Amino acid sequence: MTSQIVKPSDATGLAGLAALGVRLRWRLSTNRLHRRGKRTRRLVILAAVGYTLANIVILGLARQATDERAAATVILLMSSMALGWVFGPVLIGGVDETVDPTRLALLPLSATERYVIQLAAAMSGTGPIAASIGLLIGLSLGHIGLGISIVVVPIAAITAVLMMVGSARSLAAALAIAQRSRVGRDAAVLFAALAGGTMFTMAQLARDVVSVGGSLLLQVLSWLPWAWPARAINAARAGDELAAVVWVAVSIATAALAHLLWMRLSNHLLLHGERSAETRRASGRALLNGTRTEFGAALSRQWIYLRRSPNSRVGIVFGTVFGIAFAMVQIVQQGGGNGAAASFGILLAMLANLGAATNVLGFDAGSLWLEVLAGGPNRASMIARQLIALPNLLIPTWVSGVIVGVWTGQWRFVMLVALLAISVAVNVLSFGMVASVIAPAPLPDWDNPFGNRQGNESRSTRIALIAISGIVTIVVLSAPIFVATFRLLGSSWLWFMPVAGLVYSGTIFLLVSLWAGWFLRGREPLLIERLAPRALN
Amino acid sequence: MNGNGAGPGAAVAVAGLVKRFGEKTAVDQLDLLVPTGSWFGVVGPNGAGKTTTIRMIVGLLRPDEGSVQICGRDVWPDPTEVKKIVGVLPDDLRLFERLTGEELLLYVGLLRRFERDEVLNRSAELLDLLGLRGAANDLVADYSTGMRKKIALAAALVHSPKVLLLDEPFESVDPVSSKIIVDVLEHYRSGGGTIVFSSHVMDTVERLCDHVAIVSDGRVVRTGTVATLTDASMVRLEDVFVDAVGGTATNPGDSLAWLGVG
């Protein structure tokens, strides 16, 4: 503080700032990887090298393929890469710190300078470097021949990467701005969920798309901006010089527009603050009905959470879209649509939402100490916490049922399965209760719907184990219901099964809740420690 | 945004500042004059508009109306230039969590275009003074609330600003850390710096500040030197504050009859 004579050097130009952005990005990345341990570091490096090589091989092999096949491959690969790049960060949450403009808000940087730092940082991550190298080498090997392709292919490859970065950051900034109102937040979540559902469906059906070169989906993709550089490459390969030049020019202009939009939106985000979100004032009285009993109070509180908490709202929107997409993809891939079997496929929508029921204690656990002081968490509160996950399980299942019903006309079966789904859902809750008390993980109820909804890092093993054991347990628990249902097909007793199933699964649920109440007793301090917000770091 | 109201010698001059969020007016025709070299407290009840005002002063939130000048330079429409001469400790500390404390100061200095060696020297001094030397190589994500405040303060000081704006700097900070922060700030001020800080802890404001503005409902309802407002310490600043914002200490009477151990 004594050296006030030293003045900052204005000579640091944009190139210097870009270099600083790269160094900052690498420092953050290496610190993060170092923290995660040697195994994760190796996995990241392996994944990056593998991804680069895969792109090189897939694109490079185009040299041996027919023009039609090669063109389809480039369009599909670029489109899927763009979708992952643009929508992926939105879906998995946790934006890289260097591309978050608010971290640079206090520094004397002009909009252009900030943009340069962020662009350099965005381009120098492991993923972007792997994708850029893969595209450049793969496309050069597979598509550069004689003539204009020597120029067009490298330019188109670089433009594609720039377009992906620009649109990804513009989308992230636009969503951040949208989140300032509750309606905007929900709309942004729905948009992201639909985009994610499309990505998921595309990834699942990619094999079918590639095998049908001229499919409708491929034609649609080729008209999306991220495929325009691919069209330039394909035109150059086919010797259509004019088309190649036009598509390259259009791609460059689009990429430039995306970057301009990114710059503008980031600036808007910084200068208009984050505190303008108007929230509706809640009329609490109606929500607090039924609080005379311990269970009523617990259920009422969970109901309030379901309505008001950003995470709950996001969970239902995402769960519904992904649950439907998951179920429908499986039904389509099994050639469903023409039988009763498709009706049973709607239950898969529920399995895609397993996570809603398996960590109910970890959700917003920061306030758990209040519950502990009040004598909980106990059986009543655990039942309430689990029951409130029912909409996450049943809404996507029933909507899938309506789709299957319209598609196949098998309304009788759809109705039967939709009713049996209640019993299966209760079995999911039983498993969820066991998982929630044995292996809870802190999950903050962040205001940012695009925050990390898993609420943890490096806990993927836990999530995978719970998912696998959950699926097995639920299938085993639900098997008697379906065995009995299949035996009664054609019998007048068939429609008795939903009631019998519910009695069966309800009994299991109540027994499990007794166990959970007993298990939790005396473990409250440990629970608070395990679920403290600091455990997130 | 014409800079009206800028007094000569004013480190910060705010005139007619307005900010609306939908139907709510958070800051309503607010005027403020902070003399150079002063330690200026902005106090007010929760929701009075203190944070919103500070965000507009430092160029983080665009005002709907009014002007802000820092050391004679207009903050709006382009706050870039002013950010070179102000240091800010915001209420929501958005730091690079995956940098160590030392790295954070280094990158903040480099992004402010200081030479690497100079930044390292200043960082070392700040880390020592703020008692963060032992945690210099820990990630900011692992810092406690007090440590985060201190490293953010170091980041706000590393470029030796002319004006320092601090939003609730002592909130959630233990007494030892508070003392360290105060010592550093006094050292900064003795070198000619101006400090503006918001708080609702009257004792701290009365003890540290020489000037105070009491903000309520987005307006300045009282302002002046602490000595004037407290009638040369004849009245407590807390009483002046309660009187100015129109608050009353309600006697619970029978309404809390159930509260007790009997």
Interface residues (C-beta under 8 A of the other chain):
Chain A: M1 T2 S3 Q4 V6 P8 S9 D10 T12 L17 L20 L24 R27 L28 N31 R32 R35 E97 T98 D100 T102 R103 L104 A105 L106 L107 P108 L109 S110 I117 L270 L271 H272 G273 R275 S276 E278 N537
Chain B: F21 G22 K24 T52 R55 V58 G59 L60 L61 R62 D78 P79 T80 E81 V82 K83 K84 V88 P90 R94 L95 F96 E97 R98 L99 T100 E103 Y107 V108 L110 L111 R112 R113 F114 E115 E118 N121 R122 E125 L126 L139 A141 D142 A156 L157 H159 S160 H187 Y188 G191
